[in-house]
Amino acid sequence: MTQPPQQPPHPDEPSNTPPGAPNTPPAPPAGGFGAPQDPPPGGFGQPTPPPADPFGKQPPAAPQQPPAAPQDAPAGGYGTPPPPAPGSYPTPPAPQPNGYGYPQAQQPGYGYPQGPGQHGRPGMPQQAYGYPTQPMQPQYGAPQPGGSGGTGGKKFSTQMQIIVAAAVAVVLIIGAGVIYAATSGDGGKDEASSSGSTGGEGKGGEDSGLAGGSEKVPANTKSKVAFQVPQPVVKDIVQVEGSWLTDKAYVKTGIDGINGYDRDKGTKLWSVPLPGEMCTTSRHVSKDYKTAILFRETKPTKEKKYPACDQVGVIDLAAGKLLWSKSVTSATGGDRPVTFDEVTLSGTTVAAGGTSGGAAFKLADGAELWKPKTGADGCYDRGYAGGEALAVVRKCGTYDSPQLTVQALNPTTGAPLSSYQMPAGVEYAHIVSTKPLVVAADVGDTAGDGSGISDFFSLDAATGKLKVRIPADAEKYAGDCDSTEVEKCQNMAVGNNRLYLPTERHDGTSEYGDTNEVVAFDLDTGKLLGGRADAGDRNILTPLRMDGTSIIAYKEAPYDKGGQVVSIDGETFKQTTLMENPDDEAIRKAEKRFSVGSAELLYSDGQFYMAAPAVHKPSSYSPDEKVYLVVAYGTG
């Protein structure tokens, strides 16, 4: 699991398209082929016999004589939890053999630099279109030094390359037959290949509906640029976090306020000025298109370069109005406004929290509902998570020995409905989903990669009991949570009582370029389920949000191709292409400036929007280069 840098890269960072990159793939680098992959027995969507390995590797043939029992059972297999301390949590399922990953050497990434501060990028909620974003990933697709996939592998001889290529071709042909037999039930229409293609010439299938979701397959999946919003010129760095969709408008934060644009044409519909810079926003949107924001009291001055983030407000995204905004004083007394770190929305309650206090308000008029209790023990509400329910991470203890508790709350009164005490050694906890209640944490700083995740905790929100603890090896899975904030997890989705995670990028069957998969864990048993969605060679899949029982995902393409948006069936893992972006060099270059690690990505009804969460001063390397705040694509 990789973590975007906490400080933004230098604003003069070059574009992520290699200079002079041709439209055809360059010669393969030293290092030979990536590891071929075998399809899992039974095809995708069918439970595979153990071992279940997201990278498609199969166990070695059983020896004629059983080997002696190992001294220590292998640790870290997919879905293989470590033995629990007595009485600490329920016993997870038995380990699956041969669970191994492909740790990759990290390479410098190109793309849009992340904005300053501690605000990460959240994942997409199931019920509303907020801004889902994912952790920054290194650039891929172009050859990398040091061997296949940048791992420094040994170079194959020409003869061996021919042998391996032939073997891979046979495996892929057989695998394709297995996939077709396992998923075909309607004459093979819209069958997905490993690349997620629908198999047509940019056309949707005869049945444009998708099982379990509201999204439809466009008649023509080939997209065009609908509109572009140029990046405003600034002298330094300005936070512009926040983007949302209504039935008529695409809404995006700018340097002076919030702007609504026509979804199709990009014509500005309205503008709401703000007195200071945006701090953070809620990704959740009410049914009547209202959302919560957190912004600074004033613009920076010489005397006050960093005004406090103490203003909570609600924007009506349909009408283009700031309905209300206010600050509150601490529950411990005094007249100094509370500085907030996060804000969220659940039903008709807006909740804001941070190290200096918290408060909840009525969505409609901003009337104060409740404030969390604080006491001599130093306990406070670190932050809230919203959506279908409301939950909080409450922090007690000392700085050196914190004790965190996750509570499901009554949104109207703030009263705890249930409580679960996190294990010792957890400094920060992150709420991935409130319904079902799923928490991520780095227990004892064992993740080792800055992702903030060593384990996931599936909780019973009614009782506060732990259902199962799911270890998540950082070398295998690419989920990510901000190191401090409660509701900023990304690069994952929760639905169907499952946790959907992408694997880390690894070698594919191509001579160069990486790939990955999306896999699922059962939230009752913690088991890694037997299906997966393959990105295909030189592509990387990133979940954006749930669409009913399906997952909407962005497929990063290699440097010479446009990206795609796909729908992944949450049961069978069948992929259906919803959008294919142009391969034109200029359009492709603009798309790849939006790093999946920091950009705000929204897809709905055949329209796809990519936006930056921060704007920077022009690059001294290419001051005249066109840089966009928003690029929108449409299939209509």
Order of alpha helices (4+ residues) and beta strands (2+ residues): alpha-beta-beta-beta-beta-beta-beta-beta-beta-beta-beta-beta-beta-beta-beta-beta-beta-beta-beta-beta-beta-beta-beta-beta-beta-beta-beta-beta-beta-beta-beta-beta-beta-alpha-beta-beta-beta-beta
